[in-house]
């Protein structure tokens, strides 16, 4: 068997990542739905669980456009899951923060998310799961370096 060429590895990695993204989104939709959220809403709210962040910071952390996050953030504010706060570091870039309703929705997801994580770890094995996460992190870091 011949060693795969870098172009073949890149194509395989990209196709696998696209498939994995679709699989994660499908799982996330199933987990978020009972809490009254979508996967995208859960993703944005999850970015501000620990601390309020500006929309641009959320977008950078998630690797998506600021405009996409802005639309979801505005919707989350309209639905009462989040609120905007003044940002002492930037007058115009307000901070997004969970409301009590948003925090409750996130907490409703947690038991099912943990149960799914346990099932996935049992299927894959905890050590293999850890190695997969490490490899994905290395791939992401390498892409960050090359994208600059």
Rosetta constraint file for C-alpha pairs under 8 A:
AtomPair CA 4 CA 8 HARMONIC 6.12 0.50
AtomPair CA 4 CA 9 HARMONIC 6.50 0.50
AtomPair CA 5 CA 9 HARMONIC 6.33 0.50
AtomPair CA 6 CA 10 HARMONIC 6.07 0.50
AtomPair CA 7 CA 11 HARMONIC 6.16 0.50
AtomPair CA 8 CA 12 HARMONIC 6.05 0.50
AtomPair CA 9 CA 13 HARMONIC 5.97 0.50
AtomPair CA 10 CA 14 HARMONIC 6.03 0.50
AtomPair CA 11 CA 15 HARMONIC 6.11 0.50
AtomPair CA 12 CA 16 HARMONIC 6.00 0.50
AtomPair CA 13 CA 17 HARMONIC 5.98 0.50
AtomPair CA 14 CA 18 HARMONIC 6.12 0.50
AtomPair CA 15 CA 19 HARMONIC 6.20 0.50
AtomPair CA 16 CA 20 HARMONIC 5.96 0.50
AtomPair CA 17 CA 21 HARMONIC 5.94 0.50
AtomPair CA 18 CA 22 HARMONIC 6.33 0.50
AtomPair CA 19 CA 23 HARMONIC 6.20 0.50
AtomPair CA 20 CA 24 HARMONIC 6.04 0.50
AtomPair CA 21 CA 25 HARMONIC 6.08 0.50
AtomPair CA 22 CA 26 HARMONIC 6.18 0.50
AtomPair CA 23 CA 27 HARMONIC 6.28 0.50
AtomPair CA 24 CA 28 HARMONIC 5.94 0.50
AtomPair CA 25 CA 29 HARMONIC 6.01 0.50
AtomPair CA 25 CA 39 HARMONIC 6.31 0.50
AtomPair CA 26 CA 30 HARMONIC 6.38 0.50
AtomPair CA 27 CA 31 HARMONIC 6.22 0.50
AtomPair CA 28 CA 32 HARMONIC 5.88 0.50
AtomPair CA 28 CA 38 HARMONIC 7.66 0.50
AtomPair CA 28 CA 39 HARMONIC 5.04 0.50
AtomPair CA 29 CA 33 HARMONIC 5.85 0.50
AtomPair CA 29 CA 37 HARMONIC 7.98 0.50
AtomPair CA 29 CA 38 HARMONIC 5.56 0.50
AtomPair CA 29 CA 39 HARMONIC 4.73 0.50
AtomPair CA 30 CA 34 HARMONIC 7.68 0.50
AtomPair CA 31 CA 35 HARMONIC 7.90 0.50
AtomPair CA 31 CA 109 HARMONIC 6.19 0.50
AtomPair CA 31 CA 112 HARMONIC 6.50 0.50
AtomPair CA 31 CA 113 HARMONIC 6.53 0.50
AtomPair CA 32 CA 36 HARMONIC 6.65 0.50
AtomPair CA 32 CA 37 HARMONIC 5.02 0.50
AtomPair CA 32 CA 38 HARMONIC 5.49 0.50
AtomPair CA 32 CA 39 HARMONIC 5.97 0.50
AtomPair CA 32 CA 42 HARMONIC 6.60 0.50
AtomPair CA 32 CA 109 HARMONIC 6.16 0.50
AtomPair CA 33 CA 37 HARMONIC 5.27 0.50
AtomPair CA 33 CA 38 HARMONIC 5.94 0.50
AtomPair CA 34 CA 108 HARMONIC 7.92 0.50
AtomPair CA 34 CA 109 HARMONIC 7.65 0.50
AtomPair CA 35 CA 105 HARMONIC 5.20 0.50
AtomPair CA 35 CA 106 HARMONIC 7.38 0.50
AtomPair CA 35 CA 108 HARMONIC 5.85 0.50
AtomPair CA 35 CA 109 HARMONIC 6.29 0.50
AtomPair CA 36 CA 105 HARMONIC 7.24 0.50
AtomPair CA 37 CA 41 HARMONIC 5.84 0.50
AtomPair CA 37 CA 42 HARMONIC 6.20 0.50
AtomPair CA 37 CA 105 HARMONIC 7.66 0.50
AtomPair CA 38 CA 42 HARMONIC 6.09 0.50
AtomPair CA 39 CA 43 HARMONIC 6.08 0.50
AtomPair CA 40 CA 44 HARMONIC 6.36 0.50
AtomPair CA 40 CA 72 HARMONIC 7.52 0.50
AtomPair CA 41 CA 45 HARMONIC 6.09 0.50
AtomPair CA 41 CA 72 HARMONIC 6.40 0.50
AtomPair CA 41 CA 76 HARMONIC 7.23 0.50
AtomPair CA 42 CA 46 HARMONIC 5.74 0.50
AtomPair CA 42 CA 106 HARMONIC 7.40 0.50
AtomPair CA 43 CA 47 HARMONIC 6.43 0.50
AtomPair CA 44 CA 48 HARMONIC 7.08 0.50
AtomPair CA 44 CA 58 HARMONIC 7.07 0.50
AtomPair CA 44 CA 69 HARMONIC 6.98 0.50
AtomPair CA 44 CA 72 HARMONIC 7.30 0.50
AtomPair CA 44 CA 73 HARMONIC 7.16 0.50
AtomPair CA 45 CA 49 HARMONIC 6.41 0.50
AtomPair CA 45 CA 82 HARMONIC 7.66 0.50
AtomPair CA 45 CA 98 HARMONIC 6.82 0.50
AtomPair CA 45 CA 102 HARMONIC 7.39 0.50
AtomPair CA 45 CA 106 HARMONIC 7.79 0.50
AtomPair CA 46 CA 106 HARMONIC 7.60 0.50
AtomPair CA 47 CA 53 HARMONIC 7.89 0.50
AtomPair CA 47 CA 58 HARMONIC 6.20 0.50
AtomPair CA 47 CA 61 HARMONIC 7.84 0.50
AtomPair CA 48 CA 52 HARMONIC 5.17 0.50
AtomPair CA 48 CA 53 HARMONIC 6.16 0.50
AtomPair CA 48 CA 58 HARMONIC 7.84 0.50
AtomPair CA 48 CA 96 HARMONIC 6.95 0.50
AtomPair CA 48 CA 97 HARMONIC 5.99 0.50
AtomPair CA 48 CA 98 HARMONIC 6.69 0.50
AtomPair CA 49 CA 97 HARMONIC 7.64 0.50
AtomPair CA 49 CA 98 HARMONIC 6.66 0.50
AtomPair CA 49 CA 103 HARMONIC 7.48 0.50
AtomPair CA 51 CA 97 HARMONIC 7.07 0.50
AtomPair CA 52 CA 95 HARMONIC 5.49 0.50
AtomPair CA 52 CA 96 HARMONIC 5.19 0.50
AtomPair CA 52 CA 97 HARMONIC 4.60 0.50
AtomPair CA 52 CA 98 HARMONIC 7.64 0.50
AtomPair CA 53 CA 57 HARMONIC 6.06 0.50
AtomPair CA 53 CA 58 HARMONIC 6.44 0.50
AtomPair CA 53 CA 95 HARMONIC 4.84 0.50
AtomPair CA 53 CA 96 HARMONIC 5.42 0.50
AtomPair CA 53 CA 97 HARMONIC 7.11 0.50
AtomPair CA 54 CA 58 HARMONIC 6.46 0.50
AtomPair CA 54 CA 87 HARMONIC 7.86 0.50
AtomPair CA 54 CA 93 HARMONIC 5.94 0.50
AtomPair CA 54 CA 94 HARMONIC 5.71 0.50
AtomPair CA 54 CA 95 HARMONIC 4.34 0.50
AtomPair CA 54 CA 96 HARMONIC 5.90 0.50
AtomPair CA 55 CA 59 HARMONIC 6.19 0.50
AtomPair CA 55 CA 66 HARMONIC 6.31 0.50
AtomPair CA 55 CA 69 HARMONIC 6.23 0.50
AtomPair CA 55 CA 70 HARMONIC 6.08 0.50
AtomPair CA 55 CA 73 HARMONIC 7.52 0.50
AtomPair CA 55 CA 93 HARMONIC 7.40 0.50
AtomPair CA 55 CA 94 HARMONIC 7.69 0.50
AtomPair CA 55 CA 95 HARMONIC 7.08 0.50
AtomPair CA 55 CA 96 HARMONIC 6.94 0.50
AtomPair CA 56 CA 60 HARMONIC 6.19 0.50
AtomPair CA 56 CA 66 HARMONIC 5.30 0.50
AtomPair CA 56 CA 69 HARMONIC 7.89 0.50
AtomPair CA 57 CA 61 HARMONIC 6.20 0.50
AtomPair CA 58 CA 62 HARMONIC 6.19 0.50
AtomPair CA 58 CA 66 HARMONIC 7.84 0.50
AtomPair CA 58 CA 69 HARMONIC 7.19 0.50
AtomPair CA 59 CA 63 HARMONIC 5.77 0.50
AtomPair CA 59 CA 64 HARMONIC 5.13 0.50
AtomPair CA 59 CA 65 HARMONIC 5.66 0.50
AtomPair CA 59 CA 66 HARMONIC 5.13 0.50
AtomPair CA 59 CA 68 HARMONIC 7.98 0.50
AtomPair CA 59 CA 69 HARMONIC 6.05 0.50
AtomPair CA 60 CA 64 HARMONIC 6.67 0.50
AtomPair CA 60 CA 65 HARMONIC 7.74 0.50
AtomPair CA 60 CA 66 HARMONIC 7.82 0.50
AtomPair CA 64 CA 68 HARMONIC 7.02 0.50
AtomPair CA 64 CA 69 HARMONIC 7.50 0.50
AtomPair CA 65 CA 69 HARMONIC 6.60 0.50
AtomPair CA 66 CA 70 HARMONIC 5.97 0.50
AtomPair CA 67 CA 71 HARMONIC 6.29 0.50
AtomPair CA 68 CA 72 HARMONIC 6.52 0.50
AtomPair CA 69 CA 73 HARMONIC 5.88 0.50
AtomPair CA 70 CA 74 HARMONIC 6.02 0.50
AtomPair CA 71 CA 75 HARMONIC 6.28 0.50
AtomPair CA 72 CA 76 HARMONIC 6.07 0.50
AtomPair CA 73 CA 77 HARMONIC 6.20 0.50
AtomPair CA 73 CA 82 HARMONIC 7.50 0.50
AtomPair CA 73 CA 96 HARMONIC 7.32 0.50
AtomPair CA 74 CA 78 HARMONIC 6.20 0.50
AtomPair CA 75 CA 79 HARMONIC 6.12 0.50
AtomPair CA 76 CA 80 HARMONIC 6.13 0.50
AtomPair CA 76 CA 81 HARMONIC 5.13 0.50
AtomPair CA 76 CA 82 HARMONIC 5.42 0.50
AtomPair CA 76 CA 83 HARMONIC 7.77 0.50
AtomPair CA 77 CA 81 HARMONIC 5.89 0.50
AtomPair CA 77 CA 82 HARMONIC 4.66 0.50
AtomPair CA 77 CA 83 HARMONIC 5.11 0.50
AtomPair CA 77 CA 84 HARMONIC 7.38 0.50
AtomPair CA 80 CA 99 HARMONIC 6.91 0.50
AtomPair CA 80 CA 101 HARMONIC 6.63 0.50
AtomPair CA 80 CA 102 HARMONIC 7.11 0.50
AtomPair CA 81 CA 98 HARMONIC 6.06 0.50
AtomPair CA 81 CA 99 HARMONIC 5.45 0.50
AtomPair CA 81 CA 100 HARMONIC 7.42 0.50
AtomPair CA 81 CA 101 HARMONIC 5.31 0.50
AtomPair CA 81 CA 102 HARMONIC 3.82 0.50
AtomPair CA 81 CA 103 HARMONIC 7.51 0.50
AtomPair CA 81 CA 105 HARMONIC 7.91 0.50
AtomPair CA 82 CA 96 HARMONIC 6.62 0.50
AtomPair CA 82 CA 97 HARMONIC 5.42 0.50
AtomPair CA 82 CA 98 HARMONIC 4.25 0.50
AtomPair CA 82 CA 99 HARMONIC 4.84 0.50
AtomPair CA 82 CA 101 HARMONIC 7.88 0.50
AtomPair CA 82 CA 102 HARMONIC 5.99 0.50
AtomPair CA 83 CA 96 HARMONIC 5.81 0.50
AtomPair CA 83 CA 97 HARMONIC 5.42 0.50
AtomPair CA 83 CA 98 HARMONIC 6.35 0.50
AtomPair CA 83 CA 99 HARMONIC 6.35 0.50
AtomPair CA 84 CA 94 HARMONIC 5.94 0.50
AtomPair CA 84 CA 95 HARMONIC 5.45 0.50
AtomPair CA 84 CA 96 HARMONIC 4.76 0.50
AtomPair CA 84 CA 97 HARMONIC 6.25 0.50
AtomPair CA 85 CA 94 HARMONIC 5.63 0.50
AtomPair CA 85 CA 95 HARMONIC 5.02 0.50
AtomPair CA 85 CA 96 HARMONIC 6.39 0.50
AtomPair CA 85 CA 97 HARMONIC 7.13 0.50
AtomPair CA 86 CA 91 HARMONIC 7.09 0.50
AtomPair CA 86 CA 93 HARMONIC 7.93 0.50
AtomPair CA 86 CA 94 HARMONIC 5.13 0.50
AtomPair CA 86 CA 95 HARMONIC 6.22 0.50
AtomPair CA 87 CA 91 HARMONIC 6.04 0.50
AtomPair CA 87 CA 92 HARMONIC 7.67 0.50
AtomPair CA 87 CA 93 HARMONIC 6.44 0.50
AtomPair CA 87 CA 94 HARMONIC 5.01 0.50
AtomPair CA 87 CA 95 HARMONIC 5.61 0.50
AtomPair CA 90 CA 94 HARMONIC 7.36 0.50
AtomPair CA 98 CA 102 HARMONIC 5.25 0.50
AtomPair CA 98 CA 103 HARMONIC 5.98 0.50
AtomPair CA 99 CA 103 HARMONIC 6.15 0.50
AtomPair CA 100 CA 104 HARMONIC 6.10 0.50
AtomPair CA 101 CA 105 HARMONIC 6.23 0.50
AtomPair CA 102 CA 106 HARMONIC 6.26 0.50
AtomPair CA 103 CA 107 HARMONIC 6.19 0.50
AtomPair CA 104 CA 108 HARMONIC 6.24 0.50
AtomPair CA 105 CA 109 HARMONIC 6.69 0.50
AtomPair CA 106 CA 110 HARMONIC 6.65 0.50
AtomPair CA 107 CA 111 HARMONIC 7.78 0.50
AtomPair CA 109 CA 113 HARMONIC 6.04 0.50
AtomPair CA 110 CA 114 HARMONIC 6.01 0.50
AtomPair CA 111 CA 115 HARMONIC 6.18 0.50
AtomPair CA 112 CA 116 HARMONIC 6.11 0.50
AtomPair CA 113 CA 117 HARMONIC 6.12 0.50
AtomPair CA 114 CA 118 HARMONIC 6.16 0.50
AtomPair CA 115 CA 119 HARMONIC 6.31 0.50
AtomPair CA 116 CA 120 HARMONIC 6.14 0.50
AtomPair CA 117 CA 121 HARMONIC 6.06 0.50
AtomPair CA 118 CA 122 HARMONIC 6.08 0.50
AtomPair CA 119 CA 123 HARMONIC 6.14 0.50
AtomPair CA 120 CA 124 HARMONIC 6.05 0.50
AtomPair CA 120 CA 125 HARMONIC 7.92 0.50
AtomPair CA 121 CA 125 HARMONIC 5.07 0.50
AtomPair CA 121 CA 126 HARMONIC 5.10 0.50
AtomPair CA 121 CA 129 HARMONIC 6.35 0.50
AtomPair CA 122 CA 126 HARMONIC 6.96 0.50
AtomPair CA 124 CA 128 HARMONIC 6.18 0.50
AtomPair CA 124 CA 129 HARMONIC 6.05 0.50
AtomPair CA 125 CA 129 HARMONIC 6.02 0.50
AtomPair CA 126 CA 130 HARMONIC 6.15 0.50
AtomPair CA 127 CA 131 HARMONIC 6.24 0.50
AtomPair CA 128 CA 132 HARMONIC 6.08 0.50
AtomPair CA 129 CA 133 HARMONIC 6.28 0.50
AtomPair CA 130 CA 134 HARMONIC 6.20 0.50
AtomPair CA 131 CA 135 HARMONIC 6.11 0.50
AtomPair CA 132 CA 136 HARMONIC 6.13 0.50
AtomPair CA 133 CA 137 HARMONIC 6.13 0.50
AtomPair CA 134 CA 138 HARMONIC 6.23 0.50
AtomPair CA 135 CA 139 HARMONIC 6.17 0.50
AtomPair CA 136 CA 140 HARMONIC 6.11 0.50
AtomPair CA 137 CA 141 HARMONIC 6.10 0.50
AtomPair CA 138 CA 142 HARMONIC 6.15 0.50
AtomPair CA 139 CA 143 HARMONIC 6.24 0.50
AtomPair CA 140 CA 144 HARMONIC 6.18 0.50
AtomPair CA 141 CA 145 HARMONIC 6.38 0.50
AtomPair CA 142 CA 146 HARMONIC 6.35 0.50
AtomPair CA 143 CA 147 HARMONIC 5.93 0.50
AtomPair CA 144 CA 148 HARMONIC 6.54 0.50
